Amino acid sequence: MEFIKGIMGFLLGACIFLFFLAAFVFYIRAGVYGAHLWFGWSGWWVGALAVLLTVALRNLGLMAVMIVGAYGAYYGWRWDWWLVAIVFFPGFALMFVSGIFVAIGGVLGSFFRSRTA
């Protein structure tokens, strides 16, 4: 049983790694395309710069690559604005949906709250 748990854990880790690697490659590719559209930059060094920004500056670099990638997806790949928001800014999309649910809960709570004199 321990052997099966070890194999399944390894397979799960490998799947998660491959998913994040595919997402990383997708965001870098979108960032390179966005840099080409927005700034007119092209060449191998743009991809190297995007990878360097993402790895060296972590969150700040990834945010810059995602903003430029969102520009490339919207104007270059002709994605709709809502799809760009969900794919490139998932935190804002979740925050927006959560805000809607909190607002609905507040309104419904005010209707069903018991009034005491």
N, C-alpha and C positions, 0 to 999 in steps of 0.2 A: 504494500500500500504506500509506503514511503517513497518507493521508486516512482510510482505513478504520480504522486504529488509533486515530486521533483521535476518530472518530465512536463507535467501540466504547468507548473510554475515557470519553467524555462520557456515553454511555448507562449504563455501569456506575456512574459517579458519581451520575447522576440516580436510578438505582434504589436505590442505597445511601442517598442522601439521603431519598427517599420512604419507605423502610423505617424509618429512624430517626425521621422525622417522625411516621409512623403509631404507632410505639412510644411516642413522647413524648406524643402526644395520648391514647393508650390509658391510660398511667400517670397523666396528669393527670386524666382522666375518672374513673378508679378512685379516685384520691386525693380528688377532690371528693365522690364518692359515699360514701367511707369517712368523710370529715369530717362529712358530713351524718348518717350513722348514729352515729358515735362521739361527736361533740361537739354535734350538733344545729345545726351551722352550715349555712346555705343562702344562696344569692345569688351574684351575679356576682363578688363580691369574694373568694370562696373559691377560685375558679379562678385569679383574678389573684394571690392569695397563693401558691398552689401553683406557678404559673409563676415568680413572683418568687423563691421559695425555691429552685426548681430551677436557675434561671439564675444567681442571685446567689451562692448558697452551694455550688453545684456538687454535689459528692459528698454532703455532709451534708444538703443540702436534698432531693436526690433520694432519699436513704435515708429521710428523714422522710415524703416523699410516697409512697414505695413501702410503708412500714409501714402507713400509714393506708389506702392503696389495697388492700393485702392484707386488711386488716380488712373493707373494703367488699366485696371479692370473696368472702371467706369467709362473712360474715354476710348481706350484701345480695344478692349474685348466687348464693349457695348453691353455690359451687365446693367441690370436695373439697380436703382439706388438702394432698395431694400435688401437685395442680395449682397451688394457690396458691404452694407452695414452689418449684416449677419456674419459674413465670412471674415471680414477684416477687422471688425470691431465688435466681437461677441460680448464683451463686457458691457458695452453701452446698450446693446440689444437686450441683454438679460435685465439690465437696470431699468430700461424703459418698460418691458413687460411686467416686471415686478412692481413698478410704480403704478401701473394700471390696475393690477390686482389689489394693491394696498388701497387705492382710491375707491375701487368697487367695494372692498370690505369695509371701509370707513362709512360709505354712504349706506350700505345695507345694515351696518351696526347701528347707525343713528336711527334707522327706521324701526329696528326690532329691539332697541334698548328699552327696558322697562322704566317707566317714569314713576318716581316716588315723590310724595308731597312733603 
